[in-house]
């Protein structure tokens, strides 16, 4: 009987931890993670607010980037988030296929430091632009409602938010399935 209870408890623990590992998020008053929620409103089809940011290499990025590609993928993440780190290889593979896909990948570090990113780069290839994001610096209208990372927003070449956002880490294949569903390939 004890073995059965132990097995049931172990299964419950695995399910709970698995749900929490898909996305990092805020902690409740007791320090427990909450589960991902969808934003309070939809921004699909709306134009991205004008922005001007610099990545860690000093390159400037603005809304003008959208007209150059069929789609731009904005990844919001943290070097202190396990699911974010788990998808770094998938993001690098997407970056390597940007030309073939007609897209651009821009990543926005929402918390952490440049030294955290430098440490990650010792173990992971990260050739895509990384912007250290301040809360009010870009896409405030949609990012303010997100409480979990990683999350991804897709923008079309007219500078409008596409179809839907993604919350939680993904594999390269899962990203490709979503990109194909956007109809740009």
Backbone bond lengths (Angstrom), bond angles and torsions (degrees), N, CA, C in turn:
res aa  C-N    CA-C-N  psi(-1)  N-CA   C-N-CA  omega(-1)  CA-C   N-CA-C  phi
1 X - - - 1.446 - - 1.541 110.59 -
2 X 1.344 116.27 -39.79 1.457 119.99 179.76 1.521 111.10 -64.63
3 X 1.332 116.67 -36.84 1.462 120.71 178.90 1.523 110.57 -64.43
4 X 1.325 116.93 -41.54 1.467 120.81 179.83 1.528 110.18 -64.07
5 X 1.329 117.29 -45.09 1.456 120.76 178.06 1.523 111.33 -62.91
6 X 1.309 116.70 -40.04 1.454 121.06 178.32 1.532 110.94 -64.13
7 X 1.314 117.11 -41.69 1.465 121.46 178.77 1.527 110.28 -64.53
8 X 1.328 117.14 -44.24 1.465 121.09 179.31 1.524 110.09 -62.39
9 X 1.318 116.85 -44.56 1.451 121.34 178.91 1.527 111.08 -62.44
10 X 1.312 117.35 -40.73 1.456 122.30 178.20 1.524 110.66 -63.72
11 X 1.314 118.15 -42.22 1.467 122.06 178.93 1.526 110.22 -63.16
12 X 1.321 116.75 -44.32 1.466 120.54 178.72 1.522 110.08 -61.57
13 X 1.313 117.12 -43.27 1.452 121.84 179.27 1.529 111.36 -61.44
14 X 1.306 117.59 -42.89 1.466 122.10 179.28 1.522 110.54 -63.11
15 X 1.317 117.56 -43.01 1.463 121.60 179.80 1.527 110.48 -63.86
16 X 1.311 117.31 -44.94 1.465 121.40 -179.06 1.528 110.13 -64.81
17 X 1.303 118.04 -48.06 1.465 121.37 -179.76 1.518 110.18 -64.01
18 X 1.326 117.64 -40.57 1.463 121.05 178.10 1.510 111.74 -59.14
19 X 1.324 117.65 -42.59 1.461 121.73 178.26 1.511 111.99 -63.94
20 X 1.311 116.92 -37.36 1.453 120.76 -179.68 1.519 112.30 -75.33
21 X 1.322 117.80 -26.98 1.457 121.18 -176.44 1.527 112.50 -78.56
22 X 1.323 119.06 -15.07 1.459 121.03 -179.79 1.520 111.40 -68.72
23 X 1.320 117.50 -30.21 1.463 120.57 -179.67 1.518 109.33 -152.22
24 X 1.327 115.65 143.30 1.458 120.61 174.47 1.511 107.50 -88.95
25 X 1.306 116.20 146.04 1.463 118.04 -179.09 1.499 111.81 -155.41
26 X 1.322 114.90 -173.31 1.451 119.45 -177.70 1.511 111.39 -69.77
27 X 1.298 115.76 162.43 1.459 120.27 178.23 1.520 109.25 -102.69
28 X 1.301 115.66 147.83 1.456 120.19 175.82 1.517 107.99 -77.42
29 X 1.325 117.02 178.29 1.462 121.20 -179.51 1.515 111.49 -58.43
30 X 1.320 117.95 -30.70 1.461 121.75 -179.83 1.527 111.99 -85.61
31 X 1.347 117.97 -0.55 1.451 121.00 179.74 1.515 113.86 87.79
32 X 1.328 118.45 5.28 1.455 121.05 179.39 1.522 108.98 -89.11
33 X 1.310 116.74 144.35 1.459 120.35 178.15 1.519 109.85 -73.32
34 X 1.332 114.34 146.65 1.457 119.79 174.99 1.519 108.01 -98.08
35 X 1.312 117.66 164.56 1.461 121.45 -179.50 1.523 110.85 -85.89
36 X 1.360 118.10 154.23 1.464 121.03 -178.09 1.526 112.43 -58.73
37 X 1.319 114.75 142.80 1.448 121.51 175.01 1.520 108.42 -124.63
38 X 1.324 116.22 156.62 1.455 119.80 176.95 1.520 108.87 -82.23
39 X 1.323 117.36 158.19 1.452 119.58 179.02 1.526 111.41 -60.03
40 X 1.322 115.39 161.61 1.450 120.88 -177.24 1.524 112.59 -73.95
41 X 1.317 119.07 -16.30 1.459 121.74 178.96 1.519 108.93 -151.06
42 X 1.314 115.59 164.56 1.457 120.35 179.54 1.519 109.85 -96.32
43 X 1.307 116.87 137.21 1.453 121.68 177.90 1.523 110.44 -114.48
44 X 1.335 117.99 4.20 1.463 122.21 -178.08 1.531 109.28 -58.28
45 X 1.336 115.68 132.79 1.455 121.14 179.07 1.522 113.68 89.71
46 X 1.325 117.43 -14.02 1.458 120.28 178.47 1.521 109.65 -82.05
47 X 1.326 116.03 154.23 1.451 121.06 178.09 1.524 110.91 -78.25
48 X 1.310 115.69 141.70 1.464 121.23 176.74 1.522 108.55 -69.59
49 X 1.317 115.75 135.07 1.467 121.16 177.85 1.523 109.55 -60.14
50 X 1.330 117.31 146.60 1.467 119.54 177.10 1.533 110.70 -58.49
51 X 1.316 115.84 138.37 1.459 120.12 177.81 1.514 110.42 -145.07
52 X 1.322 114.94 161.23 1.465 123.00 178.34 1.520 105.71 -150.02
53 X 1.333 116.67 111.44 1.459 121.66 -178.35 1.525 109.45 -134.67
54 X 1.325 115.32 162.62 1.462 120.86 174.80 1.514 108.61 -118.51
55 X 1.343 115.15 140.18 1.462 118.86 176.56 1.527 109.33 -85.04
56 X 1.311 116.44 179.48 1.471 121.10 -176.79 1.525 112.94 -64.33
57 X 1.338 116.96 -20.19 1.464 120.52 177.49 1.529 111.90 -89.39
58 X 1.337 117.11 0.23 1.451 121.38 178.33 1.519 114.74 89.73
59 X 1.329 118.09 0.45 1.462 121.09 178.92 1.525 109.41 -76.27
60 X 1.335 115.09 137.07 1.464 120.51 -179.56 1.531 110.53 -90.04
61 X 1.328 115.57 139.96 1.466 122.78 178.34 1.518 108.91 -126.10
62 X 1.329 115.71 136.23 1.464 121.80 176.90 1.530 108.60 -137.10
63 X 1.312 116.78 -178.62 1.464 122.14 177.81 1.531 112.44 -60.14
64 X 1.310 117.57 -18.09 1.463 120.63 179.88 1.527 112.10 -60.83
65 X 1.319 117.17 -21.27 1.463 121.25 179.70 1.526 111.71 -58.90
66 X 1.318 116.96 -32.44 1.468 120.75 -173.86 1.523 112.54 -62.43
67 X 1.311 117.64 -40.12 1.466 119.91 -176.71 1.528 112.33 -68.90
68 X 1.311 117.98 -15.07 1.460 121.73 -177.48 1.531 113.76 -85.61
69 X 1.321 117.56 -13.28 1.466 121.48 -175.04 1.528 110.59 -136.04
70 X 1.320 116.34 156.85 1.469 120.70 175.12 1.526 110.13 -63.95
71 X 1.332 115.15 -33.59 1.450 120.32 -177.11 1.523 108.84 -155.35
72 X 1.335 115.47 146.41 1.460 121.64 173.16 1.522 107.20 -119.71
73 X 1.313 115.27 133.34 1.464 122.34 -178.11 1.530 107.75 -107.59
74 X 1.339 116.15 118.43 1.461 121.62 177.65 1.522 108.41 -103.40
75 X 1.320 116.18 118.87 1.460 121.82 179.43 1.523 108.32 -107.32
76 X 1.327 116.21 123.81 1.460 122.22 178.54 1.529 107.33 -106.38
77 X 1.324 116.73 124.64 1.463 120.16 -169.98 1.527 110.93 -154.88
78 X 1.330 114.67 -179.56 1.458 121.53 176.62 1.532 109.08 -144.23
79 X 1.323 117.73 142.38 1.464 120.01 175.66 1.526 112.42 -71.81
80 X 1.321 117.09 -5.05 1.457 121.93 179.35 1.530 111.85 -103.23
81 X 1.312 117.77 12.14 1.467 124.03 -175.45 1.528 109.11 -113.55
82 X 1.329 116.60 117.56 1.470 120.96 -177.22 1.533 111.86 -58.40
83 X 1.344 120.79 -49.20 1.470 119.23 178.38 1.529 112.65 -60.69
84 X 1.325 117.21 -33.02 1.465 120.41 177.35 1.531 110.72 -63.68
85 X 1.299 116.06 -43.38 1.458 121.17 -179.88 1.524 110.43 -67.73
86 X 1.340 116.16 -37.17 1.468 119.98 -179.65 1.520 112.83 -60.52
87 X 1.337 118.54 -26.74 1.459 119.49 -177.32 1.531 113.60 -98.66
88 X 1.321 118.54 6.14 1.461 120.31 -178.66 1.528 112.71 -59.84
89 X 1.305 117.73 -38.22 1.476 120.00 178.98 1.529 110.81 -65.97
90 X 1.324 117.23 -38.63 1.468 121.26 177.90 1.528 110.19 -64.24
91 X 1.335 116.67 -41.82 1.464 120.02 179.29 1.522 111.20 -64.98
92 X 1.325 116.44 -40.62 1.463 119.41 178.32 1.524 110.72 -62.74
93 X 1.317 116.82 -39.69 1.468 120.08 178.96 1.532 110.36 -65.50
94 X 1.328 117.30 -39.15 1.467 120.41 175.33 1.530 109.92 -62.13
95 X 1.334 116.75 -43.06 1.461 121.32 178.97 1.523 109.97 -59.17
96 X 1.317 117.00 -42.22 1.467 121.08 -179.34 1.522 112.52 -67.16
97 X 1.335 117.62 -20.34 1.465 122.16 -179.43 1.528 112.70 -107.57
98 X 1.320 117.60 14.13 1.464 121.25 -177.70 1.535 112.90 -54.59
99 X 1.320 116.78 -47.94 1.466 119.76 -177.28 1.519 111.08 -61.04
100 X 1.309 116.47 -45.18 1.467 121.39 179.76 1.537 111.12 -62.57
101 X 1.325 116.07 -35.48 1.462 121.06 -177.51 1.527 113.01 -88.31
102 X 1.322 117.69 -13.54 1.462 120.86 -178.14 1.519 112.27 68.92
103 X 1.324 116.09 34.56 1.461 120.19 -175.96 1.520 111.36 -130.58
104 X 1.323 115.83 170.76 1.455 122.63 174.43 1.518 108.21 -132.07
105 X 1.321 116.69 136.83 1.457 122.99 177.45 1.519 108.75 -106.42
106 X 1.334 116.08 123.68 1.463 122.24 173.39 1.518 107.18 -121.47
107 X 1.322 117.05 132.81 1.460 119.25 -179.85 1.525 109.70 -113.26
108 X 1.331 114.53 143.05 1.459 121.93 -177.14 1.517 109.21 -124.06
109 X 1.320 116.05 113.54 1.453 121.62 179.34 1.529 108.00 -81.88
110 X 1.335 116.72 112.55 1.467 120.64 -174.01 1.521 112.98 -88.55
111 X 1.314 117.48 -16.25 1.464 121.02 174.64 1.518 107.79 -157.40
112 X 1.299 116.53 160.67 1.454 120.46 -174.61 1.517 109.39 104.79
113 X 1.327 115.15 -177.44 1.460 120.45 -175.54 1.522 110.82 -125.84
114 X 1.312 114.96 168.00 1.460 119.57 176.37 1.526 110.61 -62.59
115 X 1.328 118.10 -33.78 1.466 120.24 178.82 1.534 110.54 -68.83
116 X 1.354 117.96 -32.21 1.475 120.66 173.92 1.524 110.12 -61.19
117 X 1.332 115.66 -42.44 1.472 120.49 -179.61 1.522 110.16 -68.71
118 X 1.321 117.27 -41.80 1.469 120.93 177.86 1.524 110.50 -59.00
119 X 1.309 116.36 -39.17 1.469 120.69 178.49 1.531 110.47 -65.43
120 X 1.324 116.88 -42.56 1.476 120.87 177.84 1.526 111.55 -62.28
121 X 1.326 116.39 -38.44 1.468 120.84 -177.98 1.525 112.48 -64.98
122 X 1.329 116.93 -14.80 1.462 119.85 175.50 1.526 110.79 -71.63
123 X 1.335 116.57 -24.93 1.462 121.46 -177.59 1.523 113.97 -111.48
124 X 1.332 117.27 -20.30 1.466 121.37 -175.45 1.519 110.29 -130.48
125 X 1.338 114.34 139.73 1.450 119.49 173.26 1.529 107.34 -78.10
126 X 1.321 115.96 128.85 1.464 121.81 -178.40 1.525 107.99 -140.77
127 X 1.339 116.31 78.24 1.464 121.31 -175.40 1.518 114.03 -86.92
128 X 1.298 118.10 1.07 1.462 121.45 -178.25 1.524 109.74 -90.21
129 X 1.336 117.05 159.35 1.466 120.61 -179.93 1.530 111.39 -64.20
130 X 1.329 115.34 137.28 1.470 121.77 177.37 1.521 108.04 -123.53
131 X 1.335 115.13 122.15 1.460 122.31 178.86 1.525 108.15 -107.69
132 X 1.320 116.86 131.02 1.466 120.68 173.01 1.527 105.82 -80.54
133 X 1.317 116.59 112.46 1.452 121.03 -171.11 1.516 112.59 -92.40
134 X 1.308 114.55 132.98 1.456 120.96 169.37 1.520 105.58 -96.31
135 X 1.311 117.71 147.17 1.466 121.29 -174.20 1.516 113.86 -49.62
136 X 1.317 118.34 -39.51 1.454 119.93 -175.45 1.524 113.40 -101.66
137 X 1.335 117.34 17.36 1.456 118.22 -172.41 1.520 115.28 -89.88
138 X 1.319 119.09 -24.83 1.465 119.76 -176.83 1.522 109.99 -157.50
139 X 1.307 115.07 138.20 1.464 122.17 173.53 1.523 113.14 53.95
140 X 1.291 116.06 37.98 1.465 120.64 -178.24 1.522 111.95 -55.89
141 X 1.325 117.13 -36.43 1.464 119.27 -175.45 1.519 112.79 -62.56
142 X 1.324 118.26 -31.61 1.470 118.47 179.97 1.517 112.76 -104.97
143 X 1.317 118.50 -33.05 1.458 119.40 -175.71 1.517 112.76 -73.10
144 X 1.313 118.15 -21.90 1.462 119.47 -178.34 1.526 112.42 -64.30
145 X 1.324 117.96 -24.15 1.461 120.78 -178.26 1.523 113.50 -90.79
146 X 1.316 117.77 -5.27 1.451 120.28 179.62 1.517 109.59 -89.84
147 X 1.315 114.76 130.25 1.449 119.92 179.64 1.518 111.97 -113.69
148 X 1.331 117.01 -1.86 1.450 120.96 -175.03 1.514 110.70 -129.37
149 X 1.315 115.31 146.62 1.453 122.18 175.76 1.518 107.91 -129.06
150 X 1.304 118.46 155.60 1.457 126.23 -2.29 1.535 110.89 -74.56
151 X 1.320 115.08 152.03 1.454 119.77 168.64 1.513 108.29 -139.56
152 X 1.330 114.51 152.85 1.457 121.28 -172.68 1.520 109.01 -129.74
153 X 1.315 114.79 136.63 1.463 122.16 176.03 1.526 106.79 -120.27
154 X 1.317 116.61 138.10 1.458 122.34 177.97 1.524 108.52 -109.77
155 X 1.334 116.10 135.18 1.464 122.07 -178.60 1.526 108.04 -124.24
156 X 1.342 117.18 134.79 1.463 120.34 -179.38 1.531 110.89 -82.18
157 X 1.336 116.43 178.17 1.452 119.89 -175.58 1.530 113.36 -73.03
158 X 1.322 116.55 -5.37 1.467 120.38 173.88 1.525 111.45 -96.08
159 X 1.352 116.66 4.25 1.452 120.65 178.54 1.512 113.93 78.99
160 X 1.351 116.11 24.64 1.470 120.11 179.66 1.526 110.05 -112.18
161 X 1.330 114.23 143.36 1.463 120.12 177.74 1.524 109.67 -61.70
162 X 1.336 116.82 136.19 1.461 122.15 -177.59 1.519 112.01 -98.11
163 X 1.283 115.26 157.17 1.462 128.44 172.75 1.521 116.90 17.91
164 X 1.289 117.89 -72.74 1.455 120.57 -174.84 1.519 110.33 -160.20
165 X 1.292 115.99 170.26 1.455 123.34 177.42 1.527 107.65 -101.52
166 X 1.310 116.57 166.86 1.458 121.82 174.34 1.521 108.29 -122.89
167 X 1.327 116.57 135.97 1.461 121.62 176.38 1.519 107.59 -119.03
168 X 1.326 116.98 135.50 1.460 121.66 -179.68 1.518 111.36 98.64
169 X 1.315 116.07 161.54 1.462 120.54 -176.76 1.521 111.19 -74.02
170 X 1.329 115.32 153.34 1.458 122.78 -178.62 1.526 109.91 -136.26
171 X 1.315 115.45 157.10 1.461 121.00 170.83 1.530 107.98 -87.16
172 X 1.308 116.67 169.18 1.470 121.22 176.16 1.524 109.78 -58.30
173 X 1.312 117.32 -44.09 1.466 121.68 -178.86 1.531 111.33 -62.86
174 X 1.323 117.07 -39.88 1.469 120.26 178.55 1.525 110.61 -66.74
175 X 1.325 117.15 -39.38 1.465 119.42 175.97 1.521 110.52 -63.92
176 X 1.322 117.26 -42.42 1.463 120.26 -179.80 1.527 111.23 -62.96
177 X 1.306 117.79 -39.55 1.468 121.09 177.30 1.524 109.55 -59.86
178 X 1.329 116.35 -45.00 1.463 119.77 179.77 1.528 111.18 -66.04
179 X 1.310 117.63 -44.27 1.465 121.39 180.00 1.527 110.34 -60.19
180 X 1.327 116.41 -42.21 1.481 119.27 177.76 1.520 110.46 -62.70
181 X 1.332 117.48 -35.46 1.474 120.42 -179.62 1.534 111.06 -68.65
182 X 1.327 118.00 -17.22 1.461 121.47 178.09 1.523 112.04 -79.12
183 X 1.339 116.00 -12.45 1.464 120.91 175.01 1.522 115.35 77.92
184 X 1.324 118.06 22.23 1.465 118.77 -179.81 1.521 112.26 -95.98
185 X 1.306 118.43 -11.30 1.476 120.61 -178.73 1.512 110.86 -93.51
